[in-house]
Amino acid sequence: MSDAAAAIQTVFAHGHLPAAVEVADAFTLRSARAFQPNAEFPEGDAQVILEVDGQPASVRSEAATLAKLLQSTGANGIRKATTESACEALWGLRRLYSQSLKATGLKKLNEDIVVPRGRLVDLVNFAARLQKKSGFPVACFGHAGDGNIHVNIMVAEPDNPRVMKKANAALDELFTQVLAWNGTITGEHGIGLAKKPWWKQALPPETRALHATLKRALDPKGLLNPGKFV
């Protein structure tokens, strides 16, 4: 996975701006292969999906350049898709990631954190250390082009308070590190109740005050989701 993250950083460092960049780690791929045995997942411990767009000639040229670049970073196999059906087949694999992790039977604490793209390698290495330290499997996949990686802490006993206390401690480590890298603890899903404990840590007082001002303007009587607003 660290090699895959480094390859993605190399793509951007060479001036490429793909329309989409997705990545998945070994745990995610193992889960997906078990969930959908007939799907044509690539071999290896990480998968990178790049999509480029533009005129046919420019797309063919950039795809060829990207293939050479990825080979130079150690890719053990490259598959190109140039038709709608072939592209859909690759994206079909991507859409299995989340379902596959749910099918493991473990509780998936899905954290949609974001880091600067230059921190992708640091993030996946940190996730590996967090897995070793916490004892929870940590599955990483997601929108690497935006630095938006879904870091999933996989919990076997979510109804056990002692286990969840340990899982929350792991989340605290994750969020603290992401914020230290000038990232954010949510790129898509929002703070919500699950991330409420980290609200003050994630946003400065000025931003929190702005949220409160908007809340008062739109809901002066506190009728919407009473008692939930932070």
HELIX and SHEET records of a PDB file:
HELIX    1   1 SER A    2  ALA A   13  1                                  12    
HELIX    2   2 ALA A   26  PHE A   35  1                                  10    
HELIX    3   3 PRO A   56  SER A   72  1                                  17    
HELIX    4   4 GLU A   84  ARG A   94  1                                  11    
HELIX    5   5 LEU A   96  LYS A  102  1                                   7    
HELIX    6   6 ARG A  117  ARG A  119  5                                   3    
HELIX    7   7 LEU A  120  SER A  134  1                                  15    
HELIX    8   8 ALA A  144  ASP A  146  5                                   3    
HELIX    9   9 PRO A  161  ALA A  180  1                                  20    
HELIX   10  10 LYS A  196  TRP A  198  5                                   3    
HELIX   11  11 TRP A  199  ALA A  202  1                                   4    
HELIX   12  12 PRO A  205  LEU A  218  1                                  14    
SHEET    1   A 5 GLN A  47  GLU A  51  0                                        
SHEET    2   A 5 ALA A  20  ALA A  24 -1                                        
SHEET    3   A 5 VAL A 138  HIS A 143 -1                                        
SHEET    4   A 5 ASN A 148  VAL A 155 -1                                        
SHEET    5   A 5 LYS A 107  VAL A 114 -1                                        
END                                                                             
